[in-house]
Amino acid sequence: MRDSEPLTGEPLALDLVNTRPAGGDGRIDLLDTPERLAAWLALEEDRLGPETGGAVPTEADLVAIHAVRAHIEAAVQALLHGQQPPTDALRALTDAQRAAPAVRELSWLDDTVTATLRRTGPLGVRLAALLAESAADLLTDPAAIGKLRGCEAEDCVMVFLPAHPRRRWCSPARCGNRARVARYYQRHKQPAERQQ
């Protein structure tokens, strides 16, 4: 896995936060263009449901998603450090949900009534509401918040919920391999230096 590819598999809110990994010159944005947002939406398609609806994201949609991501990140970072999340971040996440509330749309299918959650409005507003809702689910789950971790790799800013209590890195293929290689290098470098 390359550092330029988004990590997926964490709760949706964390997957969104993790689209701003550390790069050589600071943080990079893996959702910096409508095309890259579309690619991320495709990766998350099974969890986003009908909210993406095959629509092509615009610059305005990016602005809405970036705003929600910043508010989720502010809340998550505060909780990681044992602090109260910023009130303005929580308020903004609530407002994002309020901008496109979910309505259970009823229909008749195969001799049964079905209900599908739908939101109205522009794509960015609908996605921001859905992502803010996923943040609300995460931030209000004491079990999840109690497990929340930051990657232990020195140059990584990713966050995750470990399935195993000994998990230390955001990804074994990304940071885990780098840490193991660095430890190996240090072990083998020291004897060679003593011989000189």
N, C-alpha and C positions, 0 to 999 in steps of 0.2 A: 504494500500500500504506500503510495506516495503522499508526501505532506500536503500536496496541492489538492488531494481528494478529501471530501468531507467524510468524517467518521459518522456512521449511523448505527442504530441499534440501542441507543440510550432512550430515555423518555424524549418525546418529540421536542419539548422545550430545551432540553440539554443538547440535542442534536443541532438545534438552531444556534444556541450559544457557541457550540463547537465549530461553527463555520467562520470563526475568527481566531485561527491558531496563530502561534508565534512563528515569525519568519526571520530571515536573516537581519532585516532592518526594523524589527518590531512586529506588530500584529499585521496579518494579511487578511483580506476579506475574500472568502470563497464565494460570496454572493454579491460581487461588485458590478455585475451586469445583468440585464434581464435574461440573457441566455444562460448564465450560470445559475440564476434563480430557477429558471425552468428545469435545468438539469437536476438541481437539488430536489425540486418538487417531484420530479420523476422518481428519484431515489426513495422518496417518502410517500409515494403514491398510495400504497396500501394502508397507510395510517391517516392520510388526509381525506380520503373518501371523495365525495362529489365536490368538495370545495375547490379543487383545481379545475375541474370541468373542461380540461383540454384548452383552456384559455392561455394566450401568450402573455406573459408578464410584461409590464411597461416600467419606465423609470419611476412613475408615481407609485407603482406597486412596490418597487424596491425601497422607496422612502418609508412606506408603512411597515414593511418587514424589518428594516433596519431599526426603526424606532422601537418596535416591540422587542427585538433582540436586545437592544441596549437596556431596556427596562428589566427584562428577564435576567440578564447578566448582572445588573446592579443588585437585584434581590438575591440571586444565587451567591454572588461573592460575599455579600453581607452575612448570609447564613453560614457560609463556609468558615467565616472568621468569627462566628458566634455573636454576631451583631444583629440588630434589628434592621430589616430591609428598609430602604428609603421610602418614606410615605409617598413621595411623588411617583416613584416607580410602581408601587402597588396601585395607586390611583390611575395611572396611565394604563396599566394592564386591565383594570376594571373598565375604563372608558373604551378600550379597544374591543372588549367583549360586547359592550353596550351598543357599539356602532353597527354591529351586524349580529343581532341575537339569533340563536338557532331556533327554528320552528320545526316541529314534527309534521311533515307533509304526509297526509294520508292518501293512500291509493288502493285500488283493487287489483290484486295479482294472483292468478291461479286459485281462484275461489277463496281468497282470504284478504283481509285488510292488512296492509303493511304501512309502516311509518318510517320515513327517511328524514334525517335531520338535514335541513336546508337553511342557507343564509342568503340574503339578498345584498346587492350592492356591487361595487367594483371588486375585482379579484383581490387586490391588495387589502382592502377593508375586510373582506371575508376571511382571507388567510390570517390577517392580523388578529381577528377575533378568535379564530380556531387556535392559533398559537398561544394567544393570551389565556385561553381556556385551558390549554395543556399546561401552561405555567401555573395556573390556579390549582389544578389537580396536583401537580408536583409540590408546590409550596405549602399546601395545606395537608400533605400526607406526612405525619410525624415519623413514620417508619422510613420513608424515602429521605427525608431531610436528615435524619440521624445517620444514614449511610453515605450521604453525599461526600464525595472526595475530589480533590484536585490531583492531577497526575503528579507523580513524584519526580519525573524527569526534570532536570535542572532548567531547561529552556522551554518547558511546555506549560500551556495555560488551560488545557482541556479539563473538563469536569465529567464525572461519571458516577454511576451507582454500581458498586461492585456486586456481582453475583456471588463472589467468593470473598470471604473476609481478608484473604491475603493478597488480593489484587492491588497492585501498586501503580500501574500505568494505564493510561487511556487506551492503549492498544499494544498487545504483545508484539505485533508486527511493526509498529512504529517506534514508540519509545522504549518498549521492553527490549527489543533487539539492540538499540543504540546503547542502552545501559549495560547490557551483558557484554557487548563488544568493548565498551570503555573499561569495564572491570577486568576483562581478559587482558587488554592492552596494559593496564596498570600492573597487573600481576607479573606479566612477562617482561615489562620494561624495567622494573626495579632490579631483578637479578642481573640483567645485562649492564645496567649502570654501575652496579657494585663491582663488576669485573674490570671496569676501566680504570 
